[in-house]
Amino acid sequence: MNAILYVVVIGFLIYWVGTWAYYLYKGRKMGGAISGEEFESTMRKAQIVDLREKNSFDAKHILGARNLPYTQLKYNEGELRPDLPVYLYEDRKSVSVRAAAKLQKWGFEDVKWLDERFSDWEGKTKKTTKL
């Protein structure tokens, strides 16, 4: 029984590392990762998209961002203009890379993503307050 558990755990770790490495490679190949400083200095010209779920967005988000959760992206594609740059961010970079790949597949040409996690963001943020 222990041997089966080890095989499952090792298989999961190999899958997890492989997925992480694939999206790291794919992200570098796509060339859309930008630093926090570049993101902040050029974001006024772009559509800023927070890919996290609504509760995380409401707790704290980049000022001027709209919430289009990755899980709902295909249903909300029409909310974005393909003629304007799209800047993506999330807490896991692989999600941003996957969203960028989808958007590029749908015809968006200028798609960038924050090269760091949102939790490391030092720019202006906003909290949505509920009354």
Secondary structure as UniProt FT lines:
FT   HELIX           2..30
FT   STRAND          33..34
FT   HELIX           36..42
FT   HELIX           43..45
FT   STRAND          47..50
FT   HELIX           54..59
FT   STRAND          61..62
FT   TURN            63..64
FT   STRAND          66..67
FT   HELIX           70..75
FT   HELIX           77..79
FT   TURN            82..83
FT   STRAND          86..89
FT   HELIX           93..105
FT   TURN            106..107
FT   STRAND          111..114
FT   HELIX           118..120
FT   STRAND          125..126
//
